[in-house]
Amino acid sequence: MTATPLTLYASPMSLWSGRARSYLIKAHIDYREEPHASQHFMEVVLPKAGGRRGIPTLEFPDGRVIRDGVAIVDHFEAERGNPHTPATPRQRIAALLFDVIGAEGLVRPCMHYRWHFPEEDEFLLHHFRPITPWGGTAEMTGEARIRINREVVTPLFGAAAEHSEAIEALYADVVDALDAHLADVPYLFGGMPSIGDFGLIAPLYGHLGRDPVPLRILQTRAFNLLRWVERMNRPEPDIGEYADRSETFLADDTVPDTLIDVLRAFAVDFVPETVAAAHTINAALEETPPPAGSECERGYGNAEFDMPGASISALAQPFRFYLLKRVQDAVANLDGTDREAVLAMLDEANMTPVLDARLIRDIGRQDNLEVWL
Ligand SMILES: N[C@@H](CCC(=O)N[C@@H](CS)C(=O)NCC(=O)O)C(=O)O
């Protein structure tokens, strides 16, 4: 008799669902995916998910629920002995950093390519209709949420239409750097996916790897990157085209120069945004200190910063710092030559300033919600 599988509440087009789905696939964990819209989801799962209707959310056959893609990966990594978390210092820190970048660093191209191309409307409606919740109000229909995402959320996340050219140019640099790196290795750190790969597949699958307009970019200029997107969604290693087919991280804590180039391309807006968001959130925390244990909201004011060709104002989101603290703590735990090697790597990648971009309050998790400690 086969055991009842897990249920992954998700949507193919959802940004953050991509991380959890890819992890379950690569870990060979049996699951079934369905929209977060049924009566069962709304009445049974949602209350256990802290009342926050987000995807991905996972339900176990015994009724336990984990909301949030990071928490889902954390759960299985811990249970399985952290097979996808590199143990050596440079690879470990870089993987943790890619996890943050994946969660937060490509949101602008994701929003731009999804919401600024009317030829995608029918495609989007097709995907939004099934996630209209059971018993939902008029604002929750596919049509209404498309309007809200386009008119409110996209500019709120810093992807206002006037920044389109700048966003496309920077995204092209990131795509080219990733494509060059993946010409030599099938995953970020060699022959198996890391937590950094799982972070990065989030934006690169749901939005940038299957919405019609950005998919075309991968199909026409980034074949290695397109293959990585496919590979991350297949249970087998899917690395047949590479000469070295060992299913391990690269030996000797190697972080190839091509991966440093990728980090440098990301740093262009990730660094100024992170520094600006820390200031904005800290100012809000000082002005109105949230009680310990209270829910951490999605955003606290706007981060203002410059990137090539655009002055951006984007919602300052604490979740970035929940993940970044893992990088900062891991660096703080190093000493001697390990520490020197990691600091040199981050410096070469233009990422040093993010080590000091900290919030004055820590974030924890309680009852499936991020809370202020
Ligand atoms: N930090 C969460 C973010 C999840 C999230 O915001 N998901 C979006 C879709 S990609 C969502 O659920 N939005 C509300 C909704 O669709 O009802 C994670 O990484 O899982």
The ligand as a Tripos MOL2 file, in Angstrom:
@<TRIPOS>MOLECULE
LIG
   20    19     1     0     0
SMALL
NO_CHARGES

@<TRIPOS>ATOM
      1 N1          7.6740   34.0230    2.0590 N.3       1 LIG1
      2 C1          6.6760   33.2590    1.3710 C.3       1 LIG1
      3 C2          5.9850   34.1190    0.3290 C.3       1 LIG1
      4 C3          4.8170   33.4010   -0.3030 C.3       1 LIG1
      5 C4          3.9430   34.3060   -1.1700 C.2       1 LIG1
      6 O1          3.8800   35.5110   -0.9590 O.2       1 LIG1
      7 N2          3.2790   33.7390   -2.1600 N.am      1 LIG1
      8 C5          2.3860   34.5010   -3.0050 C.3       1 LIG1
      9 C6          2.2600   33.8570   -4.3590 C.3       1 LIG1
     10 S1          3.7530   33.4840   -5.1490 S.3       1 LIG1
     11 C7          1.0090   34.4450   -2.3910 C.2       1 LIG1
     12 O2          0.6530   33.4590   -1.8330 O.2       1 LIG1
     13 N3          0.1990   35.4980   -2.4700 N.am      1 LIG1
     14 C8         -1.1280   35.4810   -1.8980 C.3       1 LIG1
     15 C9         -2.1210   34.6080   -2.6180 C.2       1 LIG1
     16 O3         -1.8680   34.1440   -3.7260 O.co2     1 LIG1
     17 O4         -3.1980   34.3390   -2.0580 O.co2     1 LIG1
     18 C10         7.3400   32.0330    0.7470 C.2       1 LIG1
     19 O5          8.5360   32.0980    0.4130 O.co2     1 LIG1
     20 O6          6.7060   30.9960    0.6510 O.co2     1 LIG1
@<TRIPOS>BOND
     1     1     2 1
     2     2     3 1
     3     2    18 1
     4     3     4 1
     5     4     5 1
     6     5     6 2
     7     5     7 1
     8     7     8 1
     9     8     9 1
    10     8    11 1
    11     9    10 1
    12    11    12 2
    13    11    13 1
    14    13    14 1
    15    14    15 1
    16    15    16 2
    17    15    17 1
    18    18    19 2
    19    18    20 1
@<TRIPOS>SUBSTRUCTURE
     1 LIG1         1 GROUP 0 **** ****
